[in-house]
Amino acid sequence: MIGRIHGTLLQKNPPQLLVDCQGVGYEIDVPMSTFYNLPSVGEKVTLFTHLAIREDAHILYGFGSLDERALFRQLIRITGIGARIALALLSGLSVTEIAQAVTLQETVRLTKIPGIGKKTAERLLLELKGKLDSGTLSAVSATVPNDTLSDIQNALLALGYSEKETLVALKQIPGDCNVSDGIKMALKALSKG
């Protein structure tokens, strides 16, 4: 199994890369989250990889972090979720955002990703519940209870803020906060940004 690639980035053709490792060029499919953080062509790059061996192809997938790769591997274990959908998920949402969607059981967030309908989103949430690494989930929910966090986020979304804005604001809310104080703090944080 190829677990990591380190070499010179030769080509960037989304979602595929060509990386030269001591004279061997590896074609690697990456999610857009990894693609946007790549160095310029000709520079050194390190990617954590997953090798998928099928009857008709050997495909190498690359990720900028171990968390991305771990989530990709968790996603492709789910019945009906292939590598294409897993890459689409990781391209549209960060690992933390997916963990938060699972924690809060938010199908709407997942259905915004192309190729994921309501039933697929529900299956994803059901299958991933309790299976994501506790470190990933703790970054999302350690500070504020889930019901409070969900209520604050829903209020901010109803006020017209984007999901990215609400997630940034939610990270700044202390653990002993109630919903109304949390909304006030979030609005204050959003007005500064």
C-alpha positions in Angstrom: 0.0 0.0 0.0 1.3 3.4 -0.9 0.7 5.6 2.2 2.5 8.8 1.5 4.0 10.5 -1.6 6.8 13.1 -1.4 8.1 14.6 -4.6 8.0 17.4 -7.2 4.6 18.6 -8.4 4.7 18.4 -12.2 1.1 19.1 -13.2 -2.1 20.3 -11.7 -5.3 19.4 -13.6 -8.2 19.5 -11.2 -8.9 17.1 -9.6 -5.7 15.2 -10.7 -2.0 15.9 -10.0 1.1 14.4 -11.4 3.9 14.1 -8.8 7.4 13.0 -9.7 9.0 10.7 -7.1 12.6 9.9 -8.1 11.8 9.6 -11.8 8.4 7.9 -11.4 5.3 10.1 -12.2 2.3 9.3 -10.0 -1.2 10.4 -11.1 -3.1 11.3 -7.9 -6.8 12.3 -7.6 -7.3 14.9 -4.8 -10.3 16.7 -3.3 -10.5 20.5 -4.0 -9.7 21.2 -0.4 -6.2 19.7 -0.9 -5.9 21.1 -4.4 -6.3 24.7 -3.2 -3.5 24.3 -0.7 -0.9 22.9 -3.1 2.4 24.6 -3.8 3.3 25.9 -7.3 4.2 23.5 -10.1 7.9 22.5 -9.8 7.9 22.7 -6.0 8.0 19.8 -3.5 4.8 18.4 -2.2 3.8 15.7 0.4 0.5 14.0 0.2 -1.0 11.2 2.4 -2.4 8.6 0.0 -5.0 5.9 -0.4 -4.5 3.3 -3.1 -7.8 1.8 -4.5 -7.3 -1.4 -6.6 -10.2 -2.3 -8.8 -10.6 -4.8 -11.5 -10.1 -2.2 -14.2 -7.8 0.3 -12.5 -5.4 1.2 -9.8 -6.2 4.7 -8.5 -4.2 6.7 -6.1 -6.0 9.4 -4.0 -4.1 12.1 -2.2 -4.9 14.2 0.8 -3.2 17.2 2.5 -3.9 15.9 6.0 -4.3 12.6 7.8 -7.8 13.6 9.0 -8.9 14.0 5.3 -7.6 10.6 4.4 -9.1 9.0 7.5 -12.5 10.5 6.7 -12.2 9.5 3.0 -11.6 5.9 4.1 -14.5 6.0 6.5 -16.8 7.4 3.7 -15.9 4.8 1.1 -16.8 2.0 3.5 -20.4 3.1 3.4 -22.6 1.2 1.0 -23.4 3.3 -2.1 -20.7 5.9 -1.4 -17.8 5.6 -3.8 -14.6 7.5 -4.1 -16.2 10.1 -6.4 -18.9 11.1 -3.8 -16.3 11.0 -1.0 -14.0 13.4 -3.0 -17.0 15.6 -3.7 -17.9 15.7 0.1 -14.3 16.6 1.0 -14.2 19.2 -1.8 -17.3 20.9 -0.5 -16.9 20.7 3.2 -13.9 20.5 5.6 -13.4 17.5 7.9 -14.6 19.7 10.8 -17.7 20.8 8.9 -18.6 17.2 8.1 -18.0 16.2 11.7 -20.2 19.0 12.8 -22.9 18.0 10.4 -22.7 14.4 11.8 -22.8 15.6 15.4 -25.8 17.9 14.7 -27.4 15.4 12.2 -27.8 18.1 9.5 -28.9 16.5 6.2 -29.4 19.9 4.6 -25.6 20.7 4.8 -24.7 17.5 3.1 -27.4 17.8 0.3 -25.7 21.0 -0.8 -22.9 18.9 -2.2 -23.5 17.8 -5.9 -24.4 14.1 -6.2 -25.8 13.8 -2.6 -29.5 13.6 -2.3 -31.6 13.5 0.9 -31.5 9.7 1.3 -27.8 9.5 0.7 -27.2 12.3 3.2 -29.4 10.5 5.8 -27.5 7.3 5.2 -24.2 9.1 5.6 -25.2 10.7 8.9 -26.5 7.4 10.2 -23.4 5.4 9.2 -20.9 8.1 10.5 -22.6 8.7 13.8 -20.2 7.7 16.5 -17.5 6.6 14.0 -15.6 9.7 13.5 -12.4 10.2 15.4 -13.1 11.8 18.8 -10.4 14.4 18.1 -12.2 15.7 15.1 -15.5 15.8 17.0 -14.0 17.4 20.1 -12.8 20.4 18.0 -16.4 20.9 17.0 -18.4 20.3 20.1 -16.2 20.4 23.2 -17.0 24.0 24.1 -20.8 24.2 23.7 -23.5 21.6 24.2 -25.0 20.3 20.9 -28.5 21.6 21.3 -27.3 25.1 22.2 -24.8 25.1 19.3 -27.6 23.9 16.9 -30.0 26.6 18.1 -27.4 29.3 17.8 -26.4 28.2 14.3 -30.0 28.0 13.1 -30.7 31.5 14.4 -27.7 32.9 12.6 -28.7 31.1 9.4 -32.2 32.5 9.7 -30.7 36.0 10.0 -29.1 35.4 6.6 -25.5 34.6 7.5 -23.7 31.9 5.5 -22.7 28.5 6.9 -19.0 29.5 6.9 -19.7 32.7 8.8 -21.8 30.9 11.4 -19.1 28.2 11.9 -16.5 30.9 12.5 -18.7 32.6 15.0 -19.6 29.4 16.8 -16.0 28.7 17.6 -15.8 31.8 19.7 -18.7 30.9 22.0 -17.7 29.8 25.6 -19.0 26.5 27.0 -21.2 27.9 29.8 -23.3 30.0 27.3 -27.0 29.8 26.8 -28.7 30.3 23.4 -29.6 34.0 23.7 -26.1 35.0 25.0 -24.6 32.8 22.4 -26.5 34.5 19.6 -25.4 37.9 20.9 -21.8 36.9 21.1 -21.9 35.3 17.6 -23.5 38.5 16.2 -20.8 40.6 17.9 -18.1 38.4 16.4 -19.6 38.5 13.0 -19.9 42.3 13.1 -16.1 42.6 13.7 -15.3 40.3 10.8 
